[in-house]
Amino acid sequence: MVGDSIHELDEQSRYATLLDAFDPDAVWLVFAVDGESLDVFRRAREMAMARGFATGFDAVEADLPLIHTLSVGGAEVLLNPRTTMSKPER
């Protein structure tokens, strides 16, 4: 299933409705990210973190290592425990 585009990813989107159906203390999210999905990933992660979800990502681009910046905030944000693949302690 194709997800919401960057232009559809707002508080009325299918994604926002899906997030609201889950308990952030019981669920953590992992995003599959490639060069074409960076903007959507950043916005989707921002929305999830604002709701209290722990998030991670998996780089799925064929040309690894990724040459794109995954985090607008730099390495400090990218390596934050709430944004890595490991489920953080709560």
PyMOL Python script that loads the backbone (N, CA, C, O; Angstrom):
from pymol import cmd

cmd.read_pdbstr("""\
ATOM      1  N   MET A   1       0.846  -1.178   0.000  1.00  0.00           N
ATOM      2  CA  MET A   1       0.000   0.000   0.000  1.00  0.00           C
ATOM      3  C   MET A   1       0.889   1.237   0.000  1.00  0.00           C
ATOM      4  O   MET A   1       1.846   1.320   0.769  1.00  0.00           O
ATOM      5  N   VAL A   2       0.579   2.173  -0.840  1.00  0.00           N
ATOM      6  CA  VAL A   2       1.311   3.436  -0.889  1.00  0.00           C
ATOM      7  C   VAL A   2       0.836   4.314   0.258  1.00  0.00           C
ATOM      8  O   VAL A   2      -0.364   4.464   0.486  1.00  0.00           O
ATOM      9  N   GLY A   3       1.783   4.884   0.970  1.00  0.00           N
ATOM     10  CA  GLY A   3       1.445   5.742   2.103  1.00  0.00           C
ATOM     11  C   GLY A   3       1.142   7.169   1.673  1.00  0.00           C
ATOM     12  O   GLY A   3       1.079   7.475   0.482  1.00  0.00           O
ATOM     13  N   ASP A   4       0.959   8.024   2.651  1.00  0.00           N
ATOM     14  CA  ASP A   4       0.679   9.437   2.390  1.00  0.00           C
ATOM     15  C   ASP A   4       1.910  10.118   1.802  1.00  0.00           C
ATOM     16  O   ASP A   4       3.039   9.826   2.195  1.00  0.00           O
ATOM     17  N   SER A   5       1.684  11.016   0.869  1.00  0.00           N
ATOM     18  CA  SER A   5       2.784  11.801   0.316  1.00  0.00           C
ATOM     19  C   SER A   5       3.114  12.930   1.280  1.00  0.00           C
ATOM     20  O   SER A   5       2.384  13.167   2.242  1.00  0.00           O
ATOM     21  N   ILE A   6       4.205  13.619   1.022  1.00  0.00           N
ATOM     22  CA  ILE A   6       4.588  14.752   1.864  1.00  0.00           C
ATOM     23  C   ILE A   6       3.502  15.825   1.873  1.00  0.00           C
ATOM     24  O   ILE A   6       3.367  16.559   2.853  1.00  0.00           O
ATOM     25  N   HIS A   7       2.732  15.924   0.801  1.00  0.00           N
ATOM     26  CA  HIS A   7       1.668  16.932   0.705  1.00  0.00           C
ATOM     27  C   HIS A   7       0.400  16.495   1.440  1.00  0.00           C
ATOM     28  O   HIS A   7      -0.461  17.324   1.737  1.00  0.00           O
ATOM     29  N   GLU A   8       0.281  15.202   1.733  1.00  0.00           N
ATOM     30  CA  GLU A   8      -0.886  14.687   2.439  1.00  0.00           C
ATOM     31  C   GLU A   8      -0.620  14.445   3.915  1.00  0.00           C
ATOM     32  O   GLU A   8      -1.555  14.197   4.677  1.00  0.00           O
ATOM     33  N   LEU A   9       0.617  14.513   4.324  1.00  0.00           N
ATOM     34  CA  LEU A   9       1.020  14.139   5.680  1.00  0.00           C
ATOM     35  C   LEU A   9       0.760  15.282   6.649  1.00  0.00           C
ATOM     36  O   LEU A   9       1.645  16.087   6.940  1.00  0.00           O
ATOM     37  N   ASP A  10      -0.479  15.336   7.144  1.00  0.00           N
ATOM     38  CA  ASP A  10      -0.859  16.349   8.119  1.00  0.00           C
ATOM     39  C   ASP A  10      -1.718  15.676   9.187  1.00  0.00           C
ATOM     40  O   ASP A  10      -1.832  14.450   9.207  1.00  0.00           O
ATOM     41  N   GLU A  11      -2.311  16.451  10.057  1.00  0.00           N
ATOM     42  CA  GLU A  11      -3.080  15.899  11.169  1.00  0.00           C
ATOM     43  C   GLU A  11      -4.379  15.229  10.743  1.00  0.00           C
ATOM     44  O   GLU A  11      -5.016  14.565  11.561  1.00  0.00           O
ATOM     45  N   GLN A  12      -4.793  15.383   9.487  1.00  0.00           N
ATOM     46  CA  GLN A  12      -5.986  14.708   8.983  1.00  0.00           C
ATOM     47  C   GLN A  12      -5.624  13.523   8.079  1.00  0.00           C
ATOM     48  O   GLN A  12      -6.511  12.931   7.463  1.00  0.00           O
ATOM     49  N   SER A  13      -4.360  13.174   7.992  1.00  0.00           N
ATOM     50  CA  SER A  13      -3.900  12.118   7.093  1.00  0.00           C
ATOM     51  C   SER A  13      -4.221  10.723   7.637  1.00  0.00           C
ATOM     52  O   SER A  13      -4.534  10.549   8.814  1.00  0.00           O
ATOM     53  N   ARG A  14      -4.134   9.740   6.743  1.00  0.00           N
ATOM     54  CA  ARG A  14      -4.295   8.345   7.164  1.00  0.00           C
ATOM     55  C   ARG A  14      -3.244   7.987   8.208  1.00  0.00           C
ATOM     56  O   ARG A  14      -3.528   7.260   9.160  1.00  0.00           O
ATOM     57  N   TYR A  15      -2.055   8.490   8.029  1.00  0.00           N
ATOM     58  CA  TYR A  15      -0.954   8.208   8.953  1.00  0.00           C
ATOM     59  C   TYR A  15      -1.273   8.734  10.354  1.00  0.00           C
ATOM     60  O   TYR A  15      -1.080   8.016  11.335  1.00  0.00           O
ATOM     61  N   ALA A  16      -1.755   9.967  10.463  1.00  0.00           N
ATOM     62  CA  ALA A  16      -2.089  10.543  11.769  1.00  0.00           C
ATOM     63  C   ALA A  16      -3.197   9.736  12.437  1.00  0.00           C
ATOM     64  O   ALA A  16      -3.150   9.500  13.645  1.00  0.00           O
ATOM     65  N   THR A  17      -4.187   9.315  11.665  1.00  0.00           N
ATOM     66  CA  THR A  17      -5.273   8.496  12.202  1.00  0.00           C
ATOM     67  C   THR A  17      -4.733   7.175  12.721  1.00  0.00           C
ATOM     68  O   THR A  17      -5.147   6.706  13.781  1.00  0.00           O
ATOM     69  N   LEU A  18      -3.815   6.576  11.982  1.00  0.00           N
ATOM     70  CA  LEU A  18      -3.211   5.315  12.407  1.00  0.00           C
ATOM     71  C   LEU A  18      -2.390   5.499  13.680  1.00  0.00           C
ATOM     72  O   LEU A  18      -2.472   4.677  14.593  1.00  0.00           O
ATOM     73  N   LEU A  19      -1.607   6.563  13.746  1.00  0.00           N
ATOM     74  CA  LEU A  19      -0.838   6.824  14.967  1.00  0.00           C
ATOM     75  C   LEU A  19      -1.745   6.946  16.177  1.00  0.00           C
ATOM     76  O   LEU A  19      -1.439   6.415  17.245  1.00  0.00           O
ATOM     77  N   ASP A  20      -2.854   7.640  16.012  1.00  0.00           N
ATOM     78  CA  ASP A  20      -3.766   7.869  17.129  1.00  0.00           C
ATOM     79  C   ASP A  20      -4.441   6.588  17.613  1.00  0.00           C
ATOM     80  O   ASP A  20      -5.003   6.556  18.708  1.00  0.00           O
ATOM     81  N   ALA A  21      -4.386   5.535  16.802  1.00  0.00           N
ATOM     82  CA  ALA A  21      -5.000   4.265  17.184  1.00  0.00           C
ATOM     83  C   ALA A  21      -4.082   3.418  18.076  1.00  0.00           C
ATOM     84  O   ALA A  21      -4.520   2.410  18.630  1.00  0.00           O
ATOM     85  N   PHE A  22      -2.817   3.821  18.217  1.00  0.00           N
ATOM     86  CA  PHE A  22      -1.854   3.037  18.981  1.00  0.00           C
ATOM     87  C   PHE A  22      -1.414   3.770  20.246  1.00  0.00           C
ATOM     88  O   PHE A  22      -1.448   4.999  20.316  1.00  0.00           O
ATOM     89  N   ASP A  23      -1.000   2.987  21.241  1.00  0.00           N
ATOM     90  CA  ASP A  23      -0.477   3.513  22.490  1.00  0.00           C
ATOM     91  C   ASP A  23       1.041   3.661  22.356  1.00  0.00           C
ATOM     92  O   ASP A  23       1.736   2.665  22.153  1.00  0.00           O
ATOM     93  N   PRO A  24       1.562   4.872  22.465  1.00  0.00           N
ATOM     94  CA  PRO A  24       3.007   5.063  22.306  1.00  0.00           C
ATOM     95  C   PRO A  24       3.845   4.358  23.369  1.00  0.00           C
ATOM     96  O   PRO A  24       5.048   4.184  23.174  1.00  0.00           O
ATOM     97  N   ASP A  25       3.252   3.952  24.478  1.00  0.00           N
ATOM     98  CA  ASP A  25       3.989   3.201  25.486  1.00  0.00           C
ATOM     99  C   ASP A  25       4.072   1.719  25.147  1.00  0.00           C
ATOM    100  O   ASP A  25       4.857   0.985  25.748  1.00  0.00           O
ATOM    101  N   ALA A  26       3.267   1.277  24.190  1.00  0.00           N
ATOM    102  CA  ALA A  26       3.237  -0.136  23.825  1.00  0.00           C
ATOM    103  C   ALA A  26       3.803  -0.405  22.427  1.00  0.00           C
ATOM    104  O   ALA A  26       4.055  -1.556  22.070  1.00  0.00           O
ATOM    105  N   VAL A  27       4.000   0.646  21.645  1.00  0.00           N
ATOM    106  CA  VAL A  27       4.414   0.501  20.246  1.00  0.00           C
ATOM    107  C   VAL A  27       5.599   1.405  19.970  1.00  0.00           C
ATOM    108  O   VAL A  27       5.657   2.527  20.473  1.00  0.00           O
ATOM    109  N   TRP A  28       6.546   0.924  19.171  1.00  0.00           N
ATOM    110  CA  TRP A  28       7.615   1.783  18.670  1.00  0.00           C
ATOM    111  C   TRP A  28       7.668   1.611  17.177  1.00  0.00           C
ATOM    112  O   TRP A  28       7.303   0.554  16.662  1.00  0.00           O
ATOM    113  N   LEU A  29       8.114   2.626  16.469  1.00  0.00           N
ATOM    114  CA  LEU A  29       8.051   2.663  15.016  1.00  0.00           C
ATOM    115  C   LEU A  29       9.436   2.594  14.396  1.00  0.00           C
ATOM    116  O   LEU A  29      10.380   3.214  14.885  1.00  0.00           O
ATOM    117  N   VAL A  30       9.548   1.835  13.315  1.00  0.00           N
ATOM    118  CA  VAL A  30      10.766   1.780  12.517  1.00  0.00           C
ATOM    119  C   VAL A  30      10.386   2.145  11.093  1.00  0.00           C
ATOM    120  O   VAL A  30       9.491   1.533  10.511  1.00  0.00           O
ATOM    121  N   PHE A  31      11.055   3.129  10.535  1.00  0.00           N
ATOM    122  CA  PHE A  31      10.793   3.592   9.182  1.00  0.00           C
ATOM    123  C   PHE A  31      11.822   2.999   8.219  1.00  0.00           C
ATOM    124  O   PHE A  31      13.013   2.961   8.527  1.00  0.00           O
ATOM    125  N   ALA A  32      11.367   2.539   7.060  1.00  0.00           N
ATOM    126  CA  ALA A  32      12.261   2.123   5.978  1.00  0.00           C
ATOM    127  C   ALA A  32      12.513   3.368   5.141  1.00  0.00           C
ATOM    128  O   ALA A  32      11.576   3.938   4.582  1.00  0.00           O
ATOM    129  N   VAL A  33      13.775   3.797   5.049  1.00  0.00           N
ATOM    130  CA  VAL A  33      14.109   5.082   4.439  1.00  0.00           C
ATOM    131  C   VAL A  33      15.051   4.896   3.261  1.00  0.00           C
ATOM    132  O   VAL A  33      16.039   4.166   3.345  1.00  0.00           O
ATOM    133  N   ASP A  34      14.728   5.566   2.163  1.00  0.00           N
ATOM    134  CA  ASP A  34      15.660   5.646   1.039  1.00  0.00           C
ATOM    135  C   ASP A  34      15.749   7.105   0.609  1.00  0.00           C
ATOM    136  O   ASP A  34      15.102   7.970   1.199  1.00  0.00           O
ATOM    137  N   GLY A  35      16.540   7.374  -0.405  1.00  0.00           N
ATOM    138  CA  GLY A  35      16.763   8.753  -0.835  1.00  0.00           C
ATOM    139  C   GLY A  35      15.510   9.489  -1.257  1.00  0.00           C
ATOM    140  O   GLY A  35      15.433  10.710  -1.122  1.00  0.00           O
ATOM    141  N   GLU A  36      14.520   8.761  -1.768  1.00  0.00           N
ATOM    142  CA  GLU A  36      13.289   9.404  -2.231  1.00  0.00           C
ATOM    143  C   GLU A  36      12.277   9.627  -1.115  1.00  0.00           C
ATOM    144  O   GLU A  36      11.309  10.365  -1.299  1.00  0.00           O
ATOM    145  N   SER A  37      12.487   9.005   0.030  1.00  0.00           N
ATOM    146  CA  SER A  37      11.501   9.122   1.105  1.00  0.00           C
ATOM    147  C   SER A  37      11.987   9.954   2.290  1.00  0.00           C
ATOM    148  O   SER A  37      11.348   9.950   3.341  1.00  0.00           O
ATOM    149  N   LEU A  38      13.088  10.657   2.144  1.00  0.00           N
ATOM    150  CA  LEU A  38      13.647  11.404   3.278  1.00  0.00           C
ATOM    151  C   LEU A  38      12.710  12.468   3.823  1.00  0.00           C
ATOM    152  O   LEU A  38      12.540  12.576   5.038  1.00  0.00           O
ATOM    153  N   ASP A  39      12.099  13.256   2.948  1.00  0.00           N
ATOM    154  CA  ASP A  39      11.208  14.319   3.422  1.00  0.00           C
ATOM    155  C   ASP A  39       9.991  13.745   4.142  1.00  0.00           C
ATOM    156  O   ASP A  39       9.576  14.265   5.178  1.00  0.00           O
ATOM    157  N   VAL A  40       9.421  12.679   3.595  1.00  0.00           N
ATOM    158  CA  VAL A  40       8.276  12.036   4.238  1.00  0.00           C
ATOM    159  C   VAL A  40       8.704  11.439   5.572  1.00  0.00           C
ATOM    160  O   VAL A  40       7.992  11.571   6.568  1.00  0.00           O
ATOM    161  N   PHE A  41       9.861  10.784   5.599  1.00  0.00           N
ATOM    162  CA  PHE A  41      10.382  10.208   6.837  1.00  0.00           C
ATOM    163  C   PHE A  41      10.538  11.267   7.920  1.00  0.00           C
ATOM    164  O   PHE A  41      10.097  11.070   9.052  1.00  0.00           O
ATOM    165  N   ARG A  42      11.162  12.385   7.577  1.00  0.00           N
ATOM    166  CA  ARG A  42      11.377  13.439   8.572  1.00  0.00           C
ATOM    167  C   ARG A  42      10.058  13.929   9.157  1.00  0.00           C
ATOM    168  O   ARG A  42       9.935  14.082  10.372  1.00  0.00           O
ATOM    169  N   ARG A  43       9.070  14.177   8.294  1.00  0.00           N
ATOM    170  CA  ARG A  43       7.767  14.671   8.755  1.00  0.00           C
ATOM    171  C   ARG A  43       7.034  13.597   9.563  1.00  0.00           C
ATOM    172  O   ARG A  43       6.458  13.895  10.610  1.00  0.00           O
ATOM    173  N   ALA A  44       7.053  12.353   9.083  1.00  0.00           N
ATOM    174  CA  ALA A  44       6.365  11.270   9.786  1.00  0.00           C
ATOM    175  C   ALA A  44       6.993  11.018  11.153  1.00  0.00           C
ATOM    176  O   ALA A  44       6.282  10.790  12.131  1.00  0.00           O
ATOM    177  N   ARG A  45       8.322  11.060  11.223  1.00  0.00           N
ATOM    178  CA  ARG A  45       9.001  10.870  12.509  1.00  0.00           C
ATOM    179  C   ARG A  45       8.671  12.017  13.464  1.00  0.00           C
ATOM    180  O   ARG A  45       8.443  11.794  14.653  1.00  0.00           O
ATOM    181  N   GLU A  46       8.645  13.222  12.950  1.00  0.00           N
ATOM    182  CA  GLU A  46       8.294  14.385  13.776  1.00  0.00           C
ATOM    183  C   GLU A  46       6.894  14.216  14.372  1.00  0.00           C
ATOM    184  O   GLU A  46       6.684  14.461  15.560  1.00  0.00           O
ATOM    185  N   MET A  47       5.942  13.796  13.539  1.00  0.00           N
ATOM    186  CA  MET A  47       4.567  13.596  14.017  1.00  0.00           C
ATOM    187  C   MET A  47       4.505  12.491  15.069  1.00  0.00           C
ATOM    188  O   MET A  47       3.797  12.623  16.067  1.00  0.00           O
ATOM    189  N   ALA A  48       5.242  11.403  14.849  1.00  0.00           N
ATOM    190  CA  ALA A  48       5.231  10.290  15.795  1.00  0.00           C
ATOM    191  C   ALA A  48       5.861  10.695  17.123  1.00  0.00           C
ATOM    192  O   ALA A  48       5.317  10.389  18.184  1.00  0.00           O
ATOM    193  N   MET A  49       6.992  11.374  17.075  1.00  0.00           N
ATOM    194  CA  MET A  49       7.671  11.785  18.301  1.00  0.00           C
ATOM    195  C   MET A  49       6.845  12.796  19.085  1.00  0.00           C
ATOM    196  O   MET A  49       6.878  12.793  20.315  1.00  0.00           O
ATOM    197  N   ALA A  50       6.107  13.656  18.397  1.00  0.00           N
ATOM    198  CA  ALA A  50       5.242  14.617  19.083  1.00  0.00           C
ATOM    199  C   ALA A  50       4.138  13.905  19.873  1.00  0.00           C
ATOM    200  O   ALA A  50       3.622  14.447  20.851  1.00  0.00           O
ATOM    201  N   ARG A  51       3.784  12.702  19.449  1.00  0.00           N
ATOM    202  CA  ARG A  51       2.770  11.909  20.144  1.00  0.00           C
ATOM    203  C   ARG A  51       3.394  10.981  21.192  1.00  0.00           C
ATOM    204  O   ARG A  51       2.674  10.243  21.865  1.00  0.00           O
ATOM    205  N   GLY A  52       4.718  11.010  21.337  1.00  0.00           N
ATOM    206  CA  GLY A  52       5.386  10.222  22.359  1.00  0.00           C
ATOM    207  C   GLY A  52       5.907   8.871  21.916  1.00  0.00           C
ATOM    208  O   GLY A  52       6.315   8.069  22.756  1.00  0.00           O
ATOM    209  N   PHE A  53       5.905   8.593  20.608  1.00  0.00           N
ATOM    210  CA  PHE A  53       6.409   7.314  20.116  1.00  0.00           C
ATOM    211  C   PHE A  53       7.925   7.323  20.046  1.00  0.00           C
ATOM    212  O   PHE A  53       8.532   8.329  19.680  1.00  0.00           O
ATOM    213  N   ALA A  54       8.532   6.198  20.397  1.00  0.00           N
ATOM    214  CA  ALA A  54       9.944   5.969  20.133  1.00  0.00           C
ATOM    215  C   ALA A  54      10.046   5.577  18.664  1.00  0.00           C
ATOM    216  O   ALA A  54       9.192   4.850  18.156  1.00  0.00           O
ATOM    217  N   THR A  55      11.084   6.052  17.976  1.00  0.00           N
ATOM    218  CA  THR A  55      11.211   5.782  16.543  1.00  0.00           C
ATOM    219  C   THR A  55      12.616   5.314  16.204  1.00  0.00           C
ATOM    220  O   THR A  55      13.574   5.571  16.935  1.00  0.00           O
ATOM    221  N   GLY A  56      12.712   4.630  15.093  1.00  0.00           N
ATOM    222  CA  GLY A  56      13.980   4.205  14.537  1.00  0.00           C
ATOM    223  C   GLY A  56      13.865   4.227  13.030  1.00  0.00           C
ATOM    224  O   GLY A  56      12.812   4.561  12.487  1.00  0.00           O
ATOM    225  N   PHE A  57      14.944   3.871  12.349  1.00  0.00           N
ATOM    226  CA  PHE A  57      14.883   3.817  10.895  1.00  0.00           C
ATOM    227  C   PHE A  57      15.806   2.721  10.391  1.00  0.00           C
ATOM    228  O   PHE A  57      16.739   2.305  11.078  1.00  0.00           O
ATOM    229  N   ASP A  58      15.529   2.269   9.194  1.00  0.00           N
ATOM    230  CA  ASP A  58      16.373   1.302   8.512  1.00  0.00           C
ATOM    231  C   ASP A  58      16.655   1.863   7.130  1.00  0.00           C
ATOM    232  O   ASP A  58      15.726   2.125   6.366  1.00  0.00           O
ATOM    233  N   ALA A  59      17.913   2.047   6.802  1.00  0.00           N
ATOM    234  CA  ALA A  59      18.297   2.576   5.493  1.00  0.00           C
ATOM    235  C   ALA A  59      18.166   1.455   4.463  1.00  0.00           C
ATOM    236  O   ALA A  59      18.835   0.427   4.568  1.00  0.00           O
ATOM    237  N   VAL A  60      17.310   1.656   3.477  1.00  0.00           N
ATOM    238  CA  VAL A  60      17.048   0.611   2.489  1.00  0.00           C
ATOM    239  C   VAL A  60      17.538   0.977   1.097  1.00  0.00           C
ATOM    240  O   VAL A  60      17.220   0.293   0.124  1.00  0.00           O
ATOM    241  N   GLU A  61      18.304   2.044   1.000  1.00  0.00           N
ATOM    242  CA  GLU A  61      18.822   2.455  -0.296  1.00  0.00           C
ATOM    243  C   GLU A  61      19.918   1.497  -0.754  1.00  0.00           C
ATOM    244  O   GLU A  61      20.755   1.078   0.046  1.00  0.00           O
ATOM    245  N   ALA A  62      19.912   1.156  -2.021  1.00  0.00           N
ATOM    246  CA  ALA A  62      20.869   0.193  -2.562  1.00  0.00           C
ATOM    247  C   ALA A  62      22.305   0.713  -2.524  1.00  0.00           C
ATOM    248  O   ALA A  62      23.234  -0.068  -2.320  1.00  0.00           O
ATOM    249  N   ASP A  63      22.499   1.992  -2.713  1.00  0.00           N
ATOM    250  CA  ASP A  63      23.839   2.578  -2.735  1.00  0.00           C
ATOM    251  C   ASP A  63      24.254   3.014  -1.339  1.00  0.00           C
ATOM    252  O   ASP A  63      24.258   4.206  -1.030  1.00  0.00           O
ATOM    253  N   LEU A  64      24.602   2.052  -0.501  1.00  0.00           N
ATOM    254  CA  LEU A  64      25.024   2.377   0.853  1.00  0.00           C
ATOM    255  C   LEU A  64      26.527   2.649   0.856  1.00  0.00           C
ATOM    256  O   LEU A  64      27.224   2.028   0.053  1.00  0.00           O
ATOM    257  N   PRO A  65      27.066   3.503   1.673  1.00  0.00           N
ATOM    258  CA  PRO A  65      26.305   4.239   2.681  1.00  0.00           C
ATOM    259  C   PRO A  65      25.492   5.366   2.057  1.00  0.00           C
ATOM    260  O   PRO A  65      25.797   5.859   0.970  1.00  0.00           O
ATOM    261  N   LEU A  66      24.465   5.749   2.772  1.00  0.00           N
ATOM    262  CA  LEU A  66      23.615   6.832   2.287  1.00  0.00           C
ATOM    263  C   LEU A  66      24.406   8.124   2.195  1.00  0.00           C
ATOM    264  O   LEU A  66      25.199   8.440   3.082  1.00  0.00           O
ATOM    265  N   ILE A  67      24.192   8.857   1.136  1.00  0.00           N
ATOM    266  CA  ILE A  67      24.875  10.145   0.992  1.00  0.00           C
ATOM    267  C   ILE A  67      23.958  11.284   1.392  1.00  0.00           C
ATOM    268  O   ILE A  67      24.345  12.451   1.323  1.00  0.00           O
ATOM    269  N   HIS A  68      22.739  10.950   1.813  1.00  0.00           N
ATOM    270  CA  HIS A  68      21.757  11.958   2.209  1.00  0.00           C
ATOM    271  C   HIS A  68      21.807  12.162   3.709  1.00  0.00           C
ATOM    272  O   HIS A  68      22.209  11.260   4.445  1.00  0.00           O
ATOM    273  N   THR A  69      21.411  13.319   4.165  1.00  0.00           N
ATOM    274  CA  THR A  69      21.304  13.585   5.589  1.00  0.00           C
ATOM    275  C   THR A  69      19.955  13.082   6.063  1.00  0.00           C
ATOM    276  O   THR A  69      18.920  13.564   5.602  1.00  0.00           O
ATOM    277  N   LEU A  70      19.948  12.121   6.975  1.00  0.00           N
ATOM    278  CA  LEU A  70      18.700  11.574   7.475  1.00  0.00           C
ATOM    279  C   LEU A  70      18.067  12.464   8.531  1.00  0.00           C
ATOM    280  O   LEU A  70      16.859  12.396   8.760  1.00  0.00           O
ATOM    281  N   SER A  71      18.866  13.288   9.168  1.00  0.00           N
ATOM    282  CA  SER A  71      18.359  14.108  10.248  1.00  0.00           C
ATOM    283  C   SER A  71      18.676  15.564   9.996  1.00  0.00           C
ATOM    284  O   SER A  71      19.834  15.929   9.796  1.00  0.00           O
ATOM    285  N   VAL A  72      17.652  16.396  10.003  1.00  0.00           N
ATOM    286  CA  VAL A  72      17.860  17.829   9.831  1.00  0.00           C
ATOM    287  C   VAL A  72      18.686  18.386  10.976  1.00  0.00           C
ATOM    288  O   VAL A  72      19.439  19.340  10.784  1.00  0.00           O
ATOM    289  N   GLY A  73      18.558  17.800  12.183  1.00  0.00           N
ATOM    290  CA  GLY A  73      19.257  18.292  13.358  1.00  0.00           C
ATOM    291  C   GLY A  73      20.683  17.821  13.498  1.00  0.00           C
ATOM    292  O   GLY A  73      21.345  18.170  14.476  1.00  0.00           O
ATOM    293  N   GLY A  74      21.177  17.050  12.568  1.00  0.00           N
ATOM    294  CA  GLY A  74      22.554  16.582  12.638  1.00  0.00           C
ATOM    295  C   GLY A  74      22.701  15.284  13.400  1.00  0.00           C
ATOM    296  O   GLY A  74      21.712  14.653  13.772  1.00  0.00           O
ATOM    297  N   ALA A  75      23.933  14.893  13.627  1.00  0.00           N
ATOM    298  CA  ALA A  75      24.234  13.600  14.242  1.00  0.00           C
ATOM    299  C   ALA A  75      23.659  13.481  15.652  1.00  0.00           C
ATOM    300  O   ALA A  75      23.262  12.389  16.057  1.00  0.00           O
ATOM    301  N   GLU A  76      23.605  14.578  16.409  1.00  0.00           N
ATOM    302  CA  GLU A  76      23.085  14.516  17.783  1.00  0.00           C
ATOM    303  C   GLU A  76      21.642  14.020  17.777  1.00  0.00           C
ATOM    304  O   GLU A  76      21.263  13.201  18.614  1.00  0.00           O
ATOM    305  N   VAL A  77      20.839  14.512  16.839  1.00  0.00           N
ATOM    306  CA  VAL A  77      19.440  14.095  16.756  1.00  0.00           C
ATOM    307  C   VAL A  77      19.354  12.695  16.182  1.00  0.00           C
ATOM    308  O   VAL A  77      18.581  11.870  16.669  1.00  0.00           O
ATOM    309  N   LEU A  78      20.136  12.418  15.158  1.00  0.00           N
ATOM    310  CA  LEU A  78      20.106  11.116  14.502  1.00  0.00           C
ATOM    311  C   LEU A  78      20.462  10.000  15.466  1.00  0.00           C
ATOM    312  O   LEU A  78      19.879   8.918  15.398  1.00  0.00           O
ATOM    313  N   LEU A  79      21.408  10.241  16.363  1.00  0.00           N
ATOM    314  CA  LEU A  79      21.871   9.202  17.270  1.00  0.00           C
ATOM    315  C   LEU A  79      21.173   9.219  18.624  1.00  0.00           C
ATOM    316  O   LEU A  79      21.516   8.440  19.513  1.00  0.00           O
ATOM    317  N   ASN A  80      20.205  10.096  18.779  1.00  0.00           N
ATOM    318  CA  ASN A  80      19.428  10.149  20.001  1.00  0.00           C
ATOM    319  C   ASN A  80      18.755   8.794  20.220  1.00  0.00           C
ATOM    320  O   ASN A  80      18.277   8.201  19.253  1.00  0.00           O
ATOM    321  N   PRO A  81      18.697   8.275  21.463  1.00  0.00           N
ATOM    322  CA  PRO A  81      18.075   6.971  21.702  1.00  0.00           C
ATOM    323  C   PRO A  81      16.648   6.858  21.191  1.00  0.00           C
ATOM    324  O   PRO A  81      16.186   5.754  20.901  1.00  0.00           O
ATOM    325  N   ARG A  82      15.947   7.968  21.077  1.00  0.00           N
ATOM    326  CA  ARG A  82      14.578   7.907  20.582  1.00  0.00           C
ATOM    327  C   ARG A  82      14.514   7.774  19.065  1.00  0.00           C
ATOM    328  O   ARG A  82      13.428   7.602  18.511  1.00  0.00           O
ATOM    329  N   THR A  83      15.660   7.848  18.379  1.00  0.00           N
ATOM    330  CA  THR A  83      15.637   7.785  16.928  1.00  0.00           C
ATOM    331  C   THR A  83      16.478   6.654  16.357  1.00  0.00           C
ATOM    332  O   THR A  83      16.638   6.569  15.140  1.00  0.00           O
ATOM    333  N   THR A  84      17.013   5.795  17.193  1.00  0.00           N
ATOM    334  CA  THR A  84      17.822   4.680  16.699  1.00  0.00           C
ATOM    335  C   THR A  84      16.973   3.419  16.616  1.00  0.00           C
ATOM    336  O   THR A  84      15.815   3.412  17.035  1.00  0.00           O
ATOM    337  N   MET A  85      17.553   2.358  16.075  1.00  0.00           N
ATOM    338  CA  MET A  85      16.823   1.107  15.936  1.00  0.00           C
ATOM    339  C   MET A  85      16.544   0.437  17.273  1.00  0.00           C
ATOM    340  O   MET A  85      15.552  -0.281  17.399  1.00  0.00           O
ATOM    341  N   SER A  86      17.376   0.649  18.258  1.00  0.00           N
ATOM    342  CA  SER A  86      17.165   0.011  19.560  1.00  0.00           C
ATOM    343  C   SER A  86      15.975   0.617  20.260  1.00  0.00           C
ATOM    344  O   SER A  86      15.806   1.837  20.277  1.00  0.00           O
ATOM    345  N   LYS A  87      15.144  -0.239  20.841  1.00  0.00           N
ATOM    346  CA  LYS A  87      14.011   0.266  21.599  1.00  0.00           C
ATOM    347  C   LYS A  87      14.527   0.894  22.881  1.00  0.00           C
ATOM    348  O   LYS A  87      15.187   0.219  23.672  1.00  0.00           O
ATOM    349  N   PRO A  88      14.242   2.168  23.106  1.00  0.00           N
ATOM    350  CA  PRO A  88      14.757   2.820  24.323  1.00  0.00           C
ATOM    351  C   PRO A  88      14.044   2.326  25.573  1.00  0.00           C
ATOM    352  O   PRO A  88      12.908   1.855  25.514  1.00  0.00           O
ATOM    353  N   GLU A  89      14.715   2.440  26.679  1.00  0.00           N
ATOM    354  CA  GLU A  89      14.101   2.124  27.967  1.00  0.00           C
ATOM    355  C   GLU A  89      13.069   3.194  28.277  1.00  0.00           C
ATOM    356  O   GLU A  89      13.273   4.369  27.970  1.00  0.00           O
ATOM    357  N   ARG A  90      11.999   2.805  28.865  1.00  0.00           N
ATOM    358  CA  ARG A  90      10.972   3.781  29.258  1.00  0.00           C
ATOM    359  C   ARG A  90      10.885   3.810  30.757  1.00  0.00           C
ATOM    360  O   ARG A  90      10.085   4.562  31.314  1.00  0.00           O
TER     361      ARG A  90
END
""", "prot")
cmd.dss("prot")
cmd.show_as("cartoon", "prot")
cmd.util.cbc("prot")
cmd.orient("prot")
